[in-house]
């Protein structure tokens, strides 16, 4: 109890040093000095309550798709937060593997011409890697501290992508993954007869050097909603890892437009190869049944490839809406 009080007091003294946005500028090459992850004393959340103000009515117009709007909301401590995320508009859209919006509908990988997929040069003396990504709903990919691509469809219809890039080892993969929302600032969507149904998430990626998403990756959450109460959020330090969890929170809260959301500032240069992610927990692997993709052609048409990896997220697939993932490999695993 005394430890938590001291933690809280320390965090209040440092509030002025915190950032007021989750936005990320276009990355540049990493500097030589190691980047430090946030310490335990700065791990206090900013809380918002209720709906956000819409700042962009929709990033994409696609028949049958949900509205991919963006918004802003002010927290109790006076900070302004972008929801469900800040999109790096300078990132190119990843090439389509399967995208109903563009009528790219191959029945298998055999129908995909990889020669038409441009290679993004990260390191001129590196090896060429091909990657396949399915995200529920949105992702941004960075490798060795440099941008590769972003998801072309922020919300729905579901889609999948193929990317190619040239990079050298050790190779650091960094992914922002977002579960989009219809009710901005609330973490909910119209689903199953409930206009305020919490969405679920998940992302799987496989790469031609043998790297795949699994529980060896690091994962940290930065936007958690909907919450009935602020006390639903628990922040603990376990074995040197800062764990943000909601162990007692309902995944079907009855707060509708009055829900709380917890926000954390995304660290500067989180995508850099030398960013220190040692305080982040391990990612959690989920089954395809839990994620709900066994009936989605965007996944099943390429399941022989995607099944090499696991769907991953943080510890709460439903309430954690914006997360960061990182993984470094020293050499190709195959």
C-alpha positions as a printed NumPy array, in Angstrom:
array([[  0.   ,   0.   ,   0.   ],
       [  2.858,   2.408,   0.928],
       [  4.678,   1.521,  -2.29 ],
       [  1.648,   2.395,  -4.429],
       [  1.256,   5.737,  -2.6  ],
       [  4.887,   6.645,  -3.196],
       [  4.531,   5.594,  -6.824],
       [  1.532,   7.857,  -7.242],
       [  3.233,  10.877,  -5.601],
       [  6.314,  10.428,  -7.771],
       [  4.191,  10.245, -10.881],
       [  2.373,  13.467, -10.004],
       [  5.684,  15.305,  -9.624],
       [  6.708,  14.13 , -13.073],
       [  3.449,  14.818, -14.888],
       [  4.749,  18.016, -16.427],
       [  7.424,  16.02 , -18.219],
       [  4.967,  13.681, -19.922],
       [  3.987,  14.114, -23.534],
       [  0.499,  15.186, -24.473],
       [  0.016,  13.144, -27.605],
       [  0.376,   9.618, -28.887],
       [  1.44 ,  10.875, -32.314],
       [  4.559,   9.65 , -34.041],
       [  6.598,  11.655, -36.564],
       [  8.097,  10.013, -39.598],
       [ 10.99 ,   7.894, -38.28 ],
       [ 14.618,   8.488, -39.113],
       [ 17.618,   6.269, -38.548],
       [ 18.257,   5.419, -34.907],
       [ 20.977,   7.273, -33.021],
       [ 23.816,   5.461, -31.317],
       [ 22.723,   6.194, -27.718],
       [ 20.297,   3.59 , -26.353],
       [ 16.72 ,   4.807, -25.989],
       [ 15.22 ,   4.319, -22.53 ],
       [ 11.761,   2.899, -21.964],
       [  9.496,   4.528, -19.395],
       [ 10.295,   3.802, -15.761],
       [  7.808,   2.586, -13.209],
       [  7.274,   6.038, -11.7  ],
       [  5.874,   7.431, -14.962],
       [  3.461,   4.571, -15.525],
       [  0.351,   6.484, -14.469],
       [ -2.523,   6.569, -16.932],
       [ -4.414,   9.605, -18.148],
       [ -8.155,   8.946, -17.975],
       [-10.917,  10.192, -20.227],
       [-14.653,   9.701, -19.888],
       [-17.238,   9.682, -22.645],
       [-17.037,  10.15 , -26.378],
       [-14.345,  11.951, -28.336],
       [-14.806,  14.762, -30.843],
       [-14.501,  13.618, -34.462],
       [-11.546,  15.193, -36.263],
       [-11.703,  13.097, -39.436],
       [-15.028,  11.536, -40.489],
       [-13.332,   8.694, -42.342],
       [ -9.926,   7.737, -43.704],
       [-11.349,   5.348, -46.29 ],
       [-14.586,   4.917, -48.192],
       [-15.232,   1.297, -49.125],
       [-18.512,  -0.461, -49.822],
       [-19.483,  -2.659, -46.909],
       [-16.8  ,  -1.244, -44.638],
       [-17.152,   0.419, -41.267],
       [-16.362,   4.121, -40.908],
       [-12.678,   4.613, -40.08 ],
       [-12.98 ,   7.938, -38.283],
       [-10.431,   9.678, -36.077],
       [-11.071,  11.788, -33.009],
       [ -9.619,  13.711, -30.098],
       [-10.506,  13.751, -26.428],
       [ -9.161,  15.602, -23.395],
       [ -8.218,  13.687, -20.28 ],
       [ -8.804,  14.746, -16.697],
       [ -5.205,  15.954, -16.436],
       [ -5.633,  18.346, -19.372],
       [ -3.897,  16.329, -22.069],
       [ -5.314,  15.772, -25.536],
       [ -5.358,  12.262, -26.975],
       [ -5.903,  11.046, -30.518],
       [ -8.276,   8.081, -30.776],
       [ -8.095,   5.317, -31.665],
       [ -4.57 ,   6.265, -32.771],
       [ -2.491,   8.789, -34.646],
       [ -1.963,   7.558, -38.194],
       [  1.428,   8.169, -39.761],
       [  0.128,   9.531, -43.046],
       [  3.631,   9.607, -44.533],
       [  3.814,   5.822, -44.486],
       [  2.9  ,   4.21 , -47.823],
       [  0.043,   1.736, -47.911],
       [  1.275,  -1.833, -47.9  ],
       [  0.668,  -3.789, -51.128],
       [ -2.53 ,  -5.832, -51.099],
       [ -2.525,  -9.548, -50.486],
       [ -6.325,  -9.641, -50.202],
       [ -8.357,  -6.433, -50.262],
       [-12.063,  -6.334, -51.191],
       [-11.907,  -2.535, -51.48 ],
       [ -9.502,  -2.854, -54.424],
       [-10.97 ,  -6.11 , -55.741],
       [ -7.729,  -7.943, -55.017],
       [ -9.118, -11.402, -54.238],
       [ -6.582, -14.189, -54.89 ],
       [ -7.584, -17.693, -53.864],
       [ -4.087, -18.627, -52.646],
       [ -0.474, -17.484, -52.532],
       [  0.098, -19.214, -55.858],
       [ -1.985, -16.469, -57.471],
       [  0.164, -13.665, -56.005],
       [  2.948, -12.208, -58.174],
       [  5.664, -11.142, -55.738],
       [  7.607,  -9.531, -58.576],
       [  4.993,  -6.765, -58.543],
       [  5.619,  -6.013, -54.865],
       [  8.172,  -3.195, -54.507],
       [ 11.17 ,  -3.73 , -52.236],
       [ 11.634,  -1.022, -49.592],
       [ 15.353,  -0.383, -49.079],
       [ 16.242,  -0.053, -45.409],
       [ 19.85 ,  -1.228, -45.535],
       [ 21.483,  -1.37 , -48.988],
       [ 23.717,  -4.232, -47.863],
       [ 20.845,  -6.205, -46.358],
       [ 18.84 ,  -9.225, -47.456],
       [ 15.427,  -9.07 , -49.117],
       [ 12.615, -10.215, -46.838],
       [  9.006, -10.931, -47.803],
       [  6.349, -10.558, -45.127],
       [  2.652, -11.385, -44.879],
       [  0.44 ,  -9.531, -42.401],
       [ -3.181,  -9.855, -41.277],
       [ -4.322,  -7.311, -38.693],
       [ -7.598,  -6.859, -36.852],
       [ -7.733,  -4.028, -37.601],
       [ -4.771,  -1.745, -38.408],
       [ -0.97 ,  -1.867, -38.37 ],
       [  2.123,   0.199, -39.08 ],
       [  5.393,  -1.649, -39.713],
       [  8.912,  -0.37 , -39.07 ],
       [ 12.155,  -2.321, -39.494],
       [ 15.531,  -1.292, -38.069],
       [ 14.079,   2.063, -37.072],
       [ 12.795,   2.926, -40.533],
       [  9.261,   2.925, -41.987],
       [  8.04 ,   0.131, -44.237],
       [  4.268,   0.411, -44.682],
       [  0.862,   0.825, -43.084],
       [ -2.451,  -0.997, -43.406],
       [ -4.502,   0.257, -46.358],
       [ -7.83 ,  -0.467, -44.617],
       [ -7.924,   0.99 , -41.098],
       [-11.146,  -0.753, -40.018],
       [-13.148,  -3.095, -42.255],
       [-13.62 ,  -4.936, -44.557],
       [-10.922,  -7.271, -43.317],
       [ -7.856,  -7.446, -45.526],
       [ -4.298,  -8.756, -45.59 ],
       [ -1.018,  -7.443, -46.955],
       [  2.315,  -8.507, -48.403],
       [  5.471,  -6.437, -47.93 ],
       [  9.059,  -6.722, -49.142],
       [ 12.058,  -4.896, -47.724],
       [ 15.847,  -5.081, -47.724],
       [ 17.436,  -4.992, -44.278],
       [ 20.407,  -6.405, -42.402],
       [ 20.849,  -8.294, -39.146],
       [ 20.4  ,  -7.856, -36.291],
       [ 16.888,  -7.003, -37.488],
       [ 14.374,  -5.19 , -35.294],
       [ 10.701,  -5.453, -36.167],
       [  8.402,  -2.815, -34.637],
       [  4.644,  -2.781, -35.187],
       [  1.899,  -0.465, -34.034],
       [ -1.376,  -2.41 , -33.987],
       [ -4.824,  -0.902, -33.455],
       [ -8.276,  -2.296, -32.846],
       [-10.371,   0.43 , -34.51 ],
       [-13.599,   1.767, -32.997],
       [-16.902,   3.204, -34.185],
       [-17.612,   5.031, -30.932],
       [-14.557,   7.251, -30.743],
       [-12.987,   7.449, -27.311],
       [-15.086,   4.58 , -25.98 ],
       [-13.394,   1.549, -27.533],
       [-16.696,   0.153, -28.807],
       [-18.591,  -0.617, -31.999],
       [-22.062,  -1.59 , -33.155],
       [-22.051,  -5.378, -33.085],
       [-24.327,  -8.283, -32.181],
       [-27.255,  -5.977, -31.492],
       [-25.256,  -3.852, -29.06 ],
       [-24.331,  -0.332, -30.251],
       [-21.58 ,  -0.231, -27.597],
       [-19.997,  -3.636, -28.044],
       [-16.261,  -3.793, -27.216],
       [-14.291,  -4.939, -30.244],
       [-11.599,  -7.585, -30.205],
       [ -8.254,  -7.6  , -31.933],
       [ -5.23 ,  -9.615, -33.054],
       [ -2.378,  -9.558, -35.543],
       [ -0.324, -12.255, -37.232],
       [  2.776, -11.738, -39.372],
       [  5.197, -14.134, -41.023],
       [  8.461, -13.288, -42.745],
       [ 10.597, -15.216, -45.216],
       [ 13.608, -15.319, -42.886],
       [ 11.604, -17.478, -40.489],
       [ 10.556, -14.656, -38.17 ],
       [  6.917, -14.953, -37.059],
       [  4.726, -13.292, -34.467],
       [  4.583, -15.316, -31.257],
       [  4.989, -14.946, -27.508],
       [  8.696, -14.137, -27.883],
       [  7.736, -10.649, -29.046],
       [  7.351,  -7.743, -26.613],
       [  3.943,  -6.042, -26.391],
       [  2.683,  -3.031, -24.46 ],
       [ -0.76 ,  -1.373, -24.409],
       [ -1.319,   2.386, -24.731],
       [ -5.101,   2.852, -25.066],
       [ -7.44 ,   0.737, -22.938],
       [-11.247,   0.989, -23.181],
       [-14.086,   0.64 , -22.351],
       [-13.756,   0.692, -18.568],
       [-16.622,   0.947, -16.09 ],
       [-14.328,   2.497, -13.496],
       [-10.835,   3.917, -13.389],
       [ -9.98 ,   1.323, -10.762],
       [-10.454,  -1.399, -13.39 ],
       [ -6.918,  -0.616, -14.545],
       [ -4.098,  -2.258, -12.614],
       [ -0.46 ,  -1.257, -13.163],
       [  2.106,  -3.599, -11.666],
       [  5.806,  -4.25 , -11.927],
       [  6.48 ,  -7.962, -12.324],
       [ 10.056,  -9.18 , -12.667],
       [ 11.124,  -5.838, -14.054],
       [  8.235,  -5.649, -16.53 ],
       [  5.538,  -2.963, -16.349],
       [  2.215,  -4.75 , -16.796],
       [ -0.933,  -2.759, -17.569],
       [ -3.869,  -5.067, -17.05 ],
       [ -7.597,  -5.136, -16.392],
       [ -7.998,  -8.462, -14.56 ],
       [-11.337,  -7.639, -12.95 ],
       [-12.853,  -5.445, -15.669],
       [-15.918,  -6.577, -17.57 ],
       [-15.451,  -7.157, -21.289],
       [-19.118,  -6.164, -21.669],
       [-19.42 ,  -3.054, -19.461],
       [-22.805,  -1.351, -19.266],
       [-21.434,   2.197, -19.311],
       [-22.398,   2.91 , -22.984],
       [-21.449,   6.586, -23.604],
       [-20.136,   7.087, -20.063],
       [-17.213,   4.667, -20.163],
       [-13.717,   5.544, -19.059],
       [-10.593,   5.041, -21.146],
       [ -6.966,   4.849, -20.032],
       [ -4.26 ,   6.455, -22.164],
       [ -0.466,   6.252, -22.051],
       [  1.958,   8.373, -24.079],
       [  3.798,   6.442, -26.759],
       [  7.565,   6.768, -26.205],
       [  9.601,   8.775, -28.669],
       [ 11.478,   6.612, -31.151],
       [  9.719,   3.43 , -29.964],
       [ 10.416,   1.891, -33.374],
       [ 14.203,   2.426, -33.185],
       [ 16.495,  -0.582, -33.236],
       [ 18.147,   0.552, -29.994],
       [ 14.992,   1.482, -28.075],
       [ 15.037,  -0.187, -24.667],
       [ 11.91 ,  -2.351, -24.427],
       [ 13.168,  -4.354, -21.448],
       [ 10.271,  -3.181, -19.256],
       [  7.627,  -4.374, -21.718],
       [  5.8  ,  -7.663, -21.094],
       [  5.894, -10.565, -23.503],
       [  3.16 , -10.724, -26.126],
       [  0.295, -13.145, -25.585],
       [ -0.505, -15.682, -28.323],
       [ -4.145, -16.376, -29.228],
       [ -5.827, -19.086, -31.294],
       [ -7.507, -18.375, -34.618],
       [-10.808, -19.382, -32.999],
       [-10.387, -16.801, -30.245],
       [ -9.514, -14.074, -32.742],
       [-12.352, -15.198, -35.015],
       [-10.675, -15.536, -38.413],
       [-11.51 , -19.112, -39.37 ],
       [-14.266, -17.825, -41.679],
       [-12.34 , -14.92 , -43.21 ],
       [-10.882, -15.47 , -46.687],
       [ -8.364, -12.715, -46.061],
       [ -6.781, -15.201, -43.68 ],
       [ -7.934, -18.671, -44.745],
       [ -6.857, -18.295, -48.395],
       [ -3.3  , -18.027, -47.084],
       [ -3.574, -20.104, -43.918],
       [ -0.639, -22.312, -44.954],
       [  1.551, -19.228, -44.626],
       [ -0.133, -17.438, -41.725],
       [ -0.313, -20.599, -39.616],
       [  3.487, -20.511, -39.319],
       [  2.972, -17.719, -36.786],
       [  0.533, -16.969, -33.989],
       [ -1.986, -14.22 , -33.524],
       [ -0.598, -11.984, -30.797],
       [ -1.718,  -9.067, -28.646],
       [ -1.323,  -7.849, -25.102],
       [ -2.998,  -9.521, -22.117],
       [ -6.49 ,  -8.283, -23.028],
       [ -7.63 ,  -8.938, -26.587],
       [-10.852,  -6.972, -26.049],
       [-10.03 ,  -3.877, -24.005],
       [ -6.502,  -3.055, -25.224],
       [ -7.084,  -1.006, -28.372],
       [ -3.699,   0.433, -29.3  ],
       [ -0.534,  -1.562, -28.705],
       [  3.113,  -1.614, -29.73 ],
       [  4.995,  -4.794, -30.617],
       [  8.75 ,  -5.3  , -30.935],
       [ 11.085,  -8.174, -31.716],
       [ 14.782,  -8.374, -32.629],
       [ 16.381, -11.315, -34.411],
       [ 20.133, -11.8  , -34.705],
       [ 20.015, -13.917, -37.857],
       [ 17.622, -15.751, -40.14 ],
       [ 16.024, -18.749, -38.461],
       [ 15.832, -20.726, -41.671]])
